[in-house]
Amino acid sequence: MQFLEKFVISPSPDHLLLLKILSVLLFLIHIPYVSVLFGSTILSVIFQGLNRRESNSFFLRLAGDLRSFGVVNINSTLLLGFLPLITLMFVFAQIYQGTSFAVANYLLIVLALASVGFGIVHLYRSRFSQHEYGFAQHVSVAGLGLAFLLTAYFILMSSASLVLEPEEWPVMHAPFPTFFSANVIPRFLFFLTVVFSITGLAVLLFMTGKPSEETLDHKEYGKFVRRLGSTLALTSILLQPIFIFWHLFTLPDTAVSGGLFFLWALVLFLLLLAALSLRAGLSASEGRMRVRAAVIFFLAFSLMSVGDQMASSTANYEHEKSVSARALEVVNKLAAEREERAAAAGKIDAAPLFDKICAACHRFDQKVVGPPLNSVLPKYAGNPDALKAFLLNPTKQNPGFPPMPNPGLNNVQAKAIAEYLLQKTQ
């Protein structure tokens, strides 16, 4: 039972489509932020360690720059890290309402672990200037924050894999998902390559893109940073096809479609273009190739998110149909209740309603467009509900006359006109 179910309603087909679009947009906002936060923190710790082993002004400077660059401020974390996860909880609670798959509960665990990780990484950032006085403690703080983030996003990737296997939902009773799906490991490893691709491209775009006192006052330092970003992004992009094929191979049959394979083929093509742009820009100092590579990779990343949503929709087609049907039932029930309240507030005068809607085609004692009512209504005598049903959904009854168009009556109006007509023809 999902704890958020009492706060959400069953989405209609249009609402369901908007929820899917929103989930894609949330991932496009959240994953790049988390990637830069996670990747830059790892690199900062690595270069701190390298500086301790081999004193190098570039290493320590880069560690500090990465720390400042990757962890901007607490407001960014709240807006780009915390808020999207909360929103995703409500989105998935609506999409998977009524199932035994407690995805909102899993996302609550992700939110809790990620929040602790964000907080610890911010603590690492705030104490960076003290690293010389307690290196082991300082690095341990960063390592602990990274461990929380790794665990959180492993659970998130596990949940994304289990979304594709609705047949497994009834047997899942663990408080958080683990290895129920063969797709978990390739998805998580692919996620890590995306993290380092985004980190490397971010370093290229924002740490070497324009002169500043911190990064480009020394020509050799600028080359060093540029080489690091290019190598990191290029290596991780070249690894991604391996995990893409592994991911596609382990997808459940119910999630696979021809359109999905075409989409991922396009992703692979874009990754190739991004890698070629990075390779061409390895020795170049201008930013044109770097920007091109980043734009191409962002397009590929967007298609990755769309591909995940496409697989989810394919795997959960029957569930989404049932959700939409429940939403329609709720809408019809509310409409009927409104009509009943309106009828209770004041009885509808059926005569002017008949004159307005029906009289253009029908008379009681003569043929107009339709047959004379006196000749067709006797079969409904004593059965106003049958006549009401016909008025709500008319079908062709008499071969000599055209089919009656739907007059667009609601339940209360149809009932009033049915009673009026039967009374007039008694």
C-alpha positions as a printed NumPy array, in Angstrom:
array([[  0.   ,   0.   ,   0.   ],
       [  1.499,   3.329,  -1.049],
       [  1.347,   5.919,   1.711],
       [  0.554,   8.727,  -0.765],
       [ -2.496,   7.051,  -2.324],
       [ -4.934,   8.876,  -0.058],
       [ -3.549,  12.205,  -1.316],
       [ -3.828,  11.515,  -5.059],
       [ -6.59 ,  10.749,  -7.561],
       [ -6.673,   8.339, -10.503],
       [ -5.35 ,  10.216, -13.546],
       [ -7.368,  10.508, -16.744],
       [ -5.628,   9.634, -20.061],
       [ -4.686,  13.3  , -20.628],
       [ -3.528,  13.662, -17.039],
       [ -1.523,  10.429, -17.351],
       [  0.276,  11.782, -20.414],
       [  1.126,  15.002, -18.567],
       [  2.479,  12.964, -15.64 ],
       [  4.762,  11.028, -17.988],
       [  6.053,  14.232, -19.58 ],
       [  6.595,  15.723, -16.128],
       [  8.572,  12.679, -14.981],
       [ 10.886,  12.983, -18.013],
       [ 11.424,  16.701, -17.356],
       [ 12.144,  16.064, -13.669],
       [ 14.834,  13.529, -14.551],
       [ 16.323,  15.949, -17.11 ],
       [ 16.629,  18.533, -14.312],
       [ 17.607,  16.299, -11.411],
       [ 20.109,  13.833, -12.897],
       [ 22.504,  16.48 , -14.339],
       [ 22.594,  18.291, -11.   ],
       [ 23.234,  15.106,  -9.038],
       [ 25.828,  14.03 , -11.611],
       [ 27.855,  17.209, -11.241],
       [ 27.519,  17.116,  -7.449],
       [ 28.545,  13.47 ,  -7.234],
       [ 31.238,  13.462,  -9.934],
       [ 32.942,  16.68 ,  -8.864],
       [ 33.026,  15.538,  -5.231],
       [ 34.707,  12.258,  -6.211],
       [ 37.262,  14.092,  -8.342],
       [ 37.896,  16.626,  -5.584],
       [ 38.65 ,  13.837,  -3.101],
       [ 40.886,  12.049,  -5.636],
       [ 42.959,  15.141,  -6.341],
       [ 43.224,  15.91 ,  -2.651],
       [ 44.728,  12.454,  -2.207],
       [ 47.057,  12.918,  -5.166],
       [ 48.234,  16.233,  -3.767],
       [ 48.953,  14.639,  -0.404],
       [ 51.019,  11.905,  -2.059],
       [ 52.735,  14.228,  -4.543],
       [ 52.599,  17.908,  -3.693],
       [ 51.314,  19.639,  -6.807],
       [ 49.715,  23.071,  -6.946],
       [ 47.499,  21.964,  -9.839],
       [ 46.068,  19.049,  -7.832],
       [ 45.129,  21.063,  -4.773],
       [ 43.827,  23.957,  -6.836],
       [ 41.698,  21.644,  -8.964],
       [ 40.349,  19.904,  -5.842],
       [ 39.238,  23.273,  -4.486],
       [ 37.785,  24.413,  -7.806],
       [ 35.832,  21.18 ,  -8.188],
       [ 34.523,  21.489,  -4.649],
       [ 33.277,  25.042,  -5.284],
       [ 31.982,  24.219,  -8.757],
       [ 30.113,  20.994,  -7.977],
       [ 28.467,  21.988,  -4.695],
       [ 27.132,  25.475,  -5.316],
       [ 24.875,  26.273,  -2.353],
       [ 22.068,  24.825,  -0.293],
       [ 19.377,  26.626,  -2.325],
       [ 20.498,  24.843,  -5.505],
       [ 20.334,  21.524,  -3.683],
       [ 16.812,  22.24 ,  -2.454],
       [ 15.612,  23.357,  -5.893],
       [ 17.401,  20.843,  -8.149],
       [ 18.03 ,  17.952,  -5.774],
       [ 15.328,  17.815,  -3.121],
       [ 12.247,  19.247,  -4.885],
       [ 12.353,  16.986,  -8.013],
       [ 12.488,  13.862,  -5.829],
       [  9.46 ,  15.   ,  -3.823],
       [  7.569,  15.76 ,  -7.029],
       [  8.5  ,  12.372,  -8.498],
       [  6.997,  10.683,  -5.43 ],
       [  3.609,  12.241,  -6.144],
       [  3.901,  11.602,  -9.897],
       [  4.595,   7.895,  -9.465],
       [  2.026,   7.572,  -6.681],
       [ -0.617,   8.698,  -9.196],
       [  0.647,   6.613, -12.117],
       [  0.894,   3.398, -10.049],
       [ -2.126,   3.993,  -7.861],
       [ -3.983,   0.845,  -6.895],
       [ -1.04 ,  -1.524,  -7.446],
       [  1.025,  -3.501,  -4.95 ],
       [  4.17 ,  -1.766,  -6.25 ],
       [  5.069,   0.689,  -3.47 ],
       [  7.172,   2.944,  -5.686],
       [  6.308,   6.061,  -3.658],
       [  7.622,   4.316,  -0.529],
       [ 10.857,   3.481,  -2.347],
       [ 11.232,   7.073,  -3.491],
       [ 10.748,   8.237,   0.071],
       [ 13.761,   6.096,   1.026],
       [ 15.691,   7.563,  -1.917],
       [ 14.758,  11.062,  -0.755],
       [ 15.866,  10.374,   2.813],
       [ 19.218,   8.845,   1.816],
       [ 19.914,  11.491,  -0.828],
       [ 19.081,  14.3  ,   1.616],
       [ 21.597,  12.945,   4.119],
       [ 24.137,  12.586,   1.317],
       [ 23.532,  16.154,   0.127],
       [ 23.965,  17.445,   3.664],
       [ 27.236,  15.585,   4.246],
       [ 28.67 ,  16.712,   0.907],
       [ 27.821,  20.312,   1.824],
       [ 29.64 ,  19.736,   5.113],
       [ 32.678,  18.539,   3.146],
       [ 32.524,  21.708,   1.048],
       [ 32.284,  24.009,   4.054],
       [ 35.316,  22.406,   5.728],
       [ 37.544,  22.182,   2.682],
       [ 39.905,  24.871,   3.967],
       [ 40.645,  22.65 ,   6.999],
       [ 41.78 ,  19.619,   4.966],
       [ 45.443,  19.996,   5.93 ],
       [ 44.639,  19.615,   9.637],
       [ 42.577,  16.444,   9.334],
       [ 42.936,  14.851,   5.929],
       [ 41.612,  11.425,   6.917],
       [ 38.567,  12.882,   8.663],
       [ 37.949,  15.293,   5.812],
       [ 38.055,  12.584,   3.148],
       [ 35.938,  10.29 ,   5.349],
       [ 33.204,  12.941,   5.462],
       [ 33.167,  13.115,   1.654],
       [ 33.244,   9.32 ,   1.384],
       [ 30.289,   8.977,   3.745],
       [ 28.244,  11.496,   1.767],
       [ 29.085,   9.72 ,  -1.491],
       [ 28.107,   6.349,   0.038],
       [ 24.677,   7.704,   0.959],
       [ 24.217,   9.087,  -2.555],
       [ 25.349,   5.833,  -4.195],
       [ 22.878,   3.851,  -2.094],
       [ 20.054,   6.287,  -2.813],
       [ 20.509,   6.182,  -6.568],
       [ 21.022,   2.438,  -6.627],
       [ 17.556,   2.142,  -5.056],
       [ 16.216,   4.657,  -7.589],
       [ 17.643,   2.633, -10.502],
       [ 16.273,  -0.575,  -8.927],
       [ 12.818,   1.004,  -8.728],
       [ 13.059,   2.128, -12.377],
       [ 13.891,  -1.453, -13.401],
       [ 11.035,  -2.938, -11.377],
       [  8.566,  -0.534, -12.986],
       [  9.057,  -2.637, -16.132],
       [  8.08 ,  -5.926, -14.445],
       [  4.495,  -5.638, -13.141],
       [  4.282,  -9.413, -12.775],
       [  6.866,  -9.159,  -9.952],
       [  4.96 ,  -6.531,  -7.958],
       [  2.697,  -8.906,  -5.983],
       [  5.708, -10.827,  -4.574],
       [  7.732,  -7.8  ,  -3.487],
       [  7.433,  -7.25 ,   0.246],
       [ 10.91 ,  -5.909,   1.078],
       [ 11.093,  -2.329,   2.428],
       [ 13.265,  -1.37 ,  -0.548],
       [ 13.983,  -2.963,  -3.958],
       [ 17.255,  -4.834,  -4.495],
       [ 18.038,  -7.431,  -7.155],
       [ 14.53 ,  -8.524,  -8.17 ],
       [ 15.341,  -7.624, -11.781],
       [ 18.258,  -8.637, -14.005],
       [ 18.088,  -5.12 , -15.385],
       [ 19.195,  -3.452, -12.115],
       [ 22.994,  -3.822, -12.458],
       [ 23.331,  -2.719, -16.126],
       [ 20.983,   0.191, -15.481],
       [ 22.981,   1.327, -12.442],
       [ 26.358,   0.994, -14.208],
       [ 24.953,   2.885, -17.174],
       [ 23.757,   5.568, -14.771],
       [ 27.326,   5.922, -13.412],
       [ 28.751,   6.406, -16.914],
       [ 26.151,   9.131, -17.498],
       [ 27.191,  10.759, -14.204],
       [ 30.836,  10.988, -15.276],
       [ 29.967,  12.058, -18.837],
       [ 27.938,  14.968, -17.491],
       [ 30.661,  15.826, -14.963],
       [ 33.372,  15.842, -17.621],
       [ 31.303,  17.984, -19.985],
       [ 30.412,  20.369, -17.162],
       [ 34.104,  20.774, -16.321],
       [ 34.813,  21.547, -19.984],
       [ 31.988,  24.053, -20.282],
       [ 32.154,  25.893, -16.971],
       [ 35.715,  25.541, -15.703],
       [ 37.576,  26.269, -18.94 ],
       [ 35.046,  28.17 , -20.981],
       [ 36.166,  31.738, -20.233],
       [ 39.126,  33.407, -18.555],
       [ 38.943,  33.864, -14.824],
       [ 41.376,  34.459, -12.034],
       [ 40.659,  31.015, -10.584],
       [ 41.033,  28.756, -13.62 ],
       [ 42.835,  30.376, -16.535],
       [ 45.408,  32.695, -14.963],
       [ 47.905,  29.985, -15.684],
       [ 47.979,  28.58 , -19.212],
       [ 49.206,  25.166, -18.159],
       [ 46.515,  24.836, -15.524],
       [ 43.857,  25.585, -18.153],
       [ 45.273,  22.841, -20.369],
       [ 45.348,  20.455, -17.424],
       [ 41.685,  21.067, -16.559],
       [ 40.652,  20.859, -20.196],
       [ 42.461,  17.545, -20.635],
       [ 40.833,  16.129, -17.494],
       [ 37.297,  17.086, -18.576],
       [ 37.768,  15.803, -22.133],
       [ 39.286,  12.507, -21.049],
       [ 36.629,  11.869, -18.399],
       [ 33.726,  12.678, -20.725],
       [ 35.18 ,  10.791, -23.713],
       [ 36.003,   7.649, -21.718],
       [ 32.59 ,   7.441, -20.068],
       [ 30.751,   8.097, -23.355],
       [ 32.715,   5.34 , -25.069],
       [ 31.747,   2.931, -22.28 ],
       [ 28.037,   3.688, -22.544],
       [ 27.256,   1.504, -25.608],
       [ 28.378,  -1.558, -23.608],
       [ 25.879,  -0.87 , -20.859],
       [ 23.166,   0.21 , -23.319],
       [ 23.318,  -3.181, -25.051],
       [ 23.377,  -4.937, -21.663],
       [ 20.413,  -2.835, -20.54 ],
       [ 18.41 ,  -3.627, -23.687],
       [ 19.298,  -7.328, -23.466],
       [ 17.937,  -7.555, -19.914],
       [ 14.722,  -5.623, -20.564],
       [ 11.553,  -7.698, -19.998],
       [  9.817,  -8.759, -23.206],
       [  6.732,  -6.804, -22.152],
       [  8.74 ,  -3.547, -22.227],
       [ 10.255,  -4.016, -25.689],
       [  8.935,  -2.419, -28.881],
       [ 10.227,  -1.534, -32.323],
       [ 10.055,   2.168, -31.525],
       [ 12.195,   1.621, -28.423],
       [ 14.999,  -0.013, -30.409],
       [ 14.878,   2.777, -32.982],
       [ 15.125,   5.378, -30.215],
       [ 18.14 ,   3.705, -28.609],
       [ 19.794,   3.352, -32.024],
       [ 19.446,   7.124, -32.365],
       [ 20.975,   7.524, -28.875],
       [ 23.99 ,   5.439, -29.941],
       [ 24.41 ,   7.556, -33.062],
       [ 24.329,  10.775, -31.019],
       [ 26.851,   9.341, -28.54 ],
       [ 29.161,   8.587, -31.467],
       [ 28.85 ,  12.184, -32.679],
       [ 29.529,  13.499, -29.167],
       [ 32.613,  11.281, -28.848],
       [ 33.929,  12.445, -32.224],
       [ 33.432,  16.077, -31.219],
       [ 35.302,  15.5  , -27.954],
       [ 38.095,  13.659, -29.72 ],
       [ 38.485,  16.499, -32.182],
       [ 38.562,  19.005, -29.319],
       [ 41.128,  17.198, -27.145],
       [ 43.993,  19.306, -28.429],
       [ 41.967,  22.395, -29.288],
       [ 41.773,  25.376, -26.967],
       [ 38.614,  26.91 , -28.467],
       [ 35.26 ,  26.063, -26.932],
       [ 33.299,  25.364, -30.128],
       [ 33.86 ,  21.607, -30.143],
       [ 33.195,  21.371, -26.417],
       [ 29.845,  23.134, -26.746],
       [ 28.922,  20.937, -29.705],
       [ 29.734,  17.771, -27.758],
       [ 27.697,  18.964, -24.755],
       [ 24.644,  19.831, -26.877],
       [ 24.747,  16.481, -28.694],
       [ 25.132,  14.569, -25.428],
       [ 22.209,  16.447, -23.855],
       [ 20.044,  15.442, -26.826],
       [ 21.141,  11.834, -26.341],
       [ 20.438,  12.053, -22.609],
       [ 16.959,  13.465, -23.315],
       [ 16.22 ,  10.541, -25.626],
       [ 17.473,   8.136, -22.934],
       [ 14.858,   9.545, -20.545],
       [ 12.15 ,   9.33 , -23.212],
       [ 13.212,   5.733, -23.958],
       [ 12.814,   4.767, -20.309],
       [  9.334,   6.282, -20.254],
       [  8.445,   4.516, -23.506],
       [  9.516,   1.136, -22.075],
       [  7.536,   1.834, -18.903],
       [  4.383,   2.693, -20.874],
       [  4.715,  -0.458, -22.979],
       [  5.217,  -2.705, -19.942],
       [  2.334,  -1.123, -18.013],
       [ -0.181,  -0.739, -20.832],
       [ -2.891,  -2.8  , -19.1  ],
       [ -2.355,  -1.034, -15.774],
       [ -2.591,   2.397, -17.402],
       [ -5.838,   1.361, -19.102],
       [ -7.307,   0.335, -15.75 ],
       [ -6.138,   3.597, -14.137],
       [ -7.798,   5.633, -16.891],
       [-10.978,   3.552, -16.564],
       [-11.097,   4.238, -12.817],
       [-10.609,   7.933, -13.504],
       [-13.528,   7.872, -15.963],
       [-15.7  ,   6.139, -13.369],
       [-14.868,   8.843, -10.85 ],
       [-15.665,  11.594, -13.365],
       [-18.994,   9.972, -14.286],
       [-19.887,   9.473, -10.641],
       [-19.151,  13.113,  -9.837],
       [-21.175,  14.237, -12.86 ],
       [-24.112,  12.084, -11.787],
       [-23.933,  13.467,  -8.257],
       [-23.899,  17.029,  -9.604],
       [-26.923,  16.259, -11.769],
       [-28.768,  14.719,  -8.845],
       [-28.05 ,  17.771,  -6.71 ],
       [-29.25 ,  20.024,  -9.523],
       [-32.421,  17.984,  -9.882],
       [-33.016,  18.107,  -6.148],
       [-32.542,  21.88 ,  -6.154],
       [-35.24 ,  22.402,  -8.737],
       [-37.277,  20.17 , -11.077],
       [-36.433,  20.563, -14.762],
       [-39.275,  21.826, -16.944],
       [-39.116,  19.324, -19.807],
       [-41.543,  21.074, -22.206],
       [-39.31 ,  24.029, -23.163],
       [-36.3  ,  21.689, -23.191],
       [-38.135,  19.444, -25.687],
       [-39.057,  22.465, -27.814],
       [-35.462,  23.654, -27.826],
       [-33.682,  20.367, -28.547],
       [-36.163,  17.88 , -30.024],
       [-38.955,  19.787, -31.756],
       [-36.879,  20.592, -34.853],
       [-37.063,  16.911, -35.871],
       [-40.041,  15.484, -33.989],
       [-43.809,  16.095, -33.661],
       [-46.275,  13.985, -31.751],
       [-48.766,  13.451, -34.581],
       [-46.874,  14.064, -37.832],
       [-43.7  ,  13.06 , -39.615],
       [-40.94 ,  15.698, -39.778],
       [-37.324,  14.482, -39.952],
       [-38.135,  11.656, -37.556],
       [-41.273,   9.533, -37.244],
       [-44.372,  10.746, -35.366],
       [-43.756,  10.245, -31.672],
       [-47.235,   8.806, -31.12 ],
       [-46.244,   5.857, -33.321],
       [-42.875,   5.011, -31.686],
       [-43.309,   5.844, -28.026],
       [-45.916,   3.209, -27.059],
       [-43.208,   0.522, -26.958],
       [-41.593,   2.455, -24.078],
       [-44.847,   2.688, -22.07 ],
       [-44.138,   2.072, -18.401],
       [-40.392,   1.968, -19.039],
       [-38.98 ,   5.526, -18.889],
       [-35.494,   4.175, -18.104],
       [-35.313,   2.46 , -21.515],
       [-36.389,   5.668, -23.267],
       [-33.85 ,   7.625, -21.199],
       [-31.079,   5.195, -22.24 ],
       [-32.065,   5.664, -25.896],
       [-32.008,   9.457, -25.597],
       [-28.532,   9.328, -24.03 ],
       [-27.189,   6.982, -26.724],
       [-29.543,   6.888, -29.735],
       [-29.267,   4.078, -32.298],
       [-30.984,   3.591, -35.652],
       [-34.441,   2.055, -35.061],
       [-36.593,   2.718, -38.161],
       [-35.274,   1.83 , -41.654],
       [-37.288,   4.551, -43.292],
       [-35.761,   7.361, -41.261],
       [-32.191,   8.653, -40.763],
       [-30.422,   7.717, -37.523],
       [-31.116,  10.104, -34.687],
       [-28.077,  12.218, -33.714],
       [-27.069,  12.364, -30.077],
       [-28.931,  15.374, -28.606],
       [-26.247,  15.886, -25.921],
       [-28.535,  15.489, -22.911],
       [-27.263,  14.766, -19.429],
       [-28.869,  12.139, -17.174],
       [-31.286,  14.525, -15.484],
       [-32.397,  16.13 , -18.765],
       [-32.874,  12.756, -20.479],
       [-34.935,  11.46 , -17.57 ],
       [-37.137,  14.575, -17.551],
       [-37.8  ,  14.451, -21.314],
       [-38.484,  10.685, -21.205],
       [-41.115,  11.148, -18.484],
       [-42.599,  14.147, -20.35 ],
       [-42.898,  12.231, -23.64 ],
       [-44.491,   9.156, -22.061],
       [-46.943,  11.341, -20.165],
       [-47.924,  13.178, -23.373],
       [-48.546,   9.93 , -25.282],
       [-50.653,   8.155, -22.614]])
